[in-house]
Amino acid sequence: MEQDYMMQTGSIIKTKGQHSIHCLTVVGLIEGHVEAGQGQKVTKYEHVIPQLVAIQEDPAIQGLLVILNTVGGDVEAGLALAELISGVGKPSATLVLGGGHSIGIPLAVSAQRSFIVPTATMTIHPVRHSGLVLGVPQTMRYFEQMQERIAGFVESHSKISKERFVELMMHTGELVMDVGTVLEGPRAVEEGLIDQLGGLADALEYLYREIEAQQPPALQE
């Protein structure tokens, strides 16, 4: 059953190490209300939401590790998942491998501690929309409000200010035919977007330390 679960969701119910950690993966495109095209690797948010609820409710699960390698995707779905991860009351950590781009950035900062490997990158850019868009002031204001929500969430869950995040979002001359900024792992830490450079062992060490700090001291005779 656990093997089938891992094949279907890309997640492990509980690790079998010193402490019970739920490993949740967010890879490819974050799929929301509209299905992605065939051949695209996707993370379906309706599959992730019940996992997060189960993590919070299951007393056997002691911590949450979210591993990210995503190009972004549906903005509202990504924000919904980020809010849920930030609301998990157990020790949690995120680890960015490869990339945590676009709406993947709120997910990368949503846990109690965020890690990024040196070779990973994070792409910050304004909200985009595919399909029919009405060219009216209300549409532009809607995009601005959505960007404010994203910037506000990132500011409240990292060390970067909203002003600096928007500045990086609107930077010109770095992305081909687009505005925005690409941050490699060390620079993401320098900017305060991610807490620290590190890999899998570092993230697990943090979770173990936090879990043990929350455990009641052993009774003395």
Secondary structure by P-SEA (a helix, b strand, c coil): caaaaaaaccccccccccbbbbbbbbccccccccccccccccccaaaaaaaaaaaaccccccbbbbbbbcccccaaaaaaaaaaaaacccbbbbbbccccccccccccccccbbbbcccbbbbbbcccccccccccaaaaaaaaaaaaaaaaaaaacccccaaaaaaaaacccccccbbbbbbcaaaaaaaccccccccaaaaaaaaaaaaaaaccccccc
